[in-house]
Amino acid sequence: MMTWKSFSANYRQWRRSWLYPIMSVVVALSLCLSTPAPGRAIDLLPLLFQGAQILQLSNISDRQEVELGKQMNDELRSEIRLYRNEAVNRYVQEIGQKLAANSDRPNLPFTFQVVEDNAVNAFATTGGFVYVNTGLLKTAENEAELASVIAHEIGHIGGKHLVKQMRQRALASGVATAAGLDRNQAVAIGVDLALNRPRSRQDEFDADKRGLRTLTRAGYAQSGMVSFMQKLLKSGSGPTFLSTHPATSDRITNLKRAINAQPSNRRDGLDNAAYRANIRPLV
């Protein structure tokens, strides 16, 4: 039979076995997360209870990035209207998955969606989510031109450009702490940047470089990327797409230089009639 004395001794031993390690973790966290200002430290209790909701954007994992992209996609559905034609969606998905398999991040579970909007536009968020407007589908003349835009957006994901912009915005607005950024705040910032962001010159050149590499690996005609940009500049029909892509003439020059340096004899995607047949519901 257990006496009160033996029970008390066992209880004290059990309490020490779990309490002291937790106290050590809390102390370590308080030291690691303390701010530079003397006498100030981050309140640990909210972090301990909602730790899974805190993101460190400077060191985000692929899994976290995909989950963030899913949450942003849920939010975006209230901002955009997805095009419901199954054949057109399947066609864009097939092109996208072919490109994704040849991208810098082929292991991401890419998702490609068509937005019912006549503006000539496309954008990407995080974790493999790419959006293409019906207006862009109608403006492209062939599959290579459409693929070049999708490859460019995949390039943004490859370079984690939106993640970097989110971190910059969070730091500039003061909502990020030493521990990171609240997930809900991250989603709100990401959605706003995806829809309205002015993209930097450096990010655009990087996405072009990555996109051209992906386009070439997938076997598409490299000329599709140049011809689509030139078409929009000459026709004036695509200011939405190009307004957030600075220095377009410089980008065309750089692309031509890159193509001349590493030409490809693959010419896939240049059949205009075949392309029109695939997007027939839109034209």
Phi, psi and omega in degrees: 000136181277127178273164178301324182294316181289323177298316180297319180294318179295320179298317179296321180294318179295318181297318179296326185294330179250331185288315184296317176300320179294318178299323180295318179296316181298316179297317180297318179297320181295327178287319182289326188262004180294145182274163181297334183291130182301138174078002180245142177212157180288138176292116187281332185303313178300323181291323180292323182276335180232035183304325181292345182269356181263127179249138172256094189296336180286347182217043184286138180276164177301318181298315178296322181294320178295315179298321178296318178298322178296317179294320178295323178297320178299318179291320182296332181298339176272350182257334184235165175245120180281140179282132191261000181290119186295320183295315180294318179298318180296320179298314179294320178299318181296316177297314182299315181292326176297318179290317182301322180295340180250015183268183179285344181228065186292345183276351177288145177278082185295144176230128182242127184229147180259130180258130180280093185200129182283350176295139180279094188207157172207152177204167180223154176249240181235161173069015175104013181266119182235139183234133180232127180284149176298329177299324178288320179301321181285333182280325178297144181264340180206174185294327180297322179292315176298315180299326181294323179290316179298319179297322178297316180293323174299325177298323176297320178293320179300323180270001182052040185294319180293321178301317179295319179293323177298317179297316179298317180295317182296318179292318182294325181271355175079014181270348178271145176245180177297335180280336182136209185232136176301137186300319180296322176294320179299318179298314181297317179295317182297317179297316180298316180293321181297322183274331190232004192290137167277112186280143183283154178303316182297316180296321181294317177297320180294317179294324176298314182297312179295319181295318179296321178297316179295316179301316181293315179300324182282353175093006179281155177296126180297332183298339181300324181291319180288315185296325180292317178297316180297321180299315182292322180294319183285322185278335184071015183269356185232046181296330181299314182292321185270346184294333178259012179240088187293159173055051184297320179297323177293323179294320178298317178300315180296320179296316178300320179295318180294321179293320178294327181285326181224073182291160177228144179267004177281136185231027183296147171091013184260005180278103183296319183295318179297321179296314180299326179295324182285332180250024184310319181301341183266343188245000000 
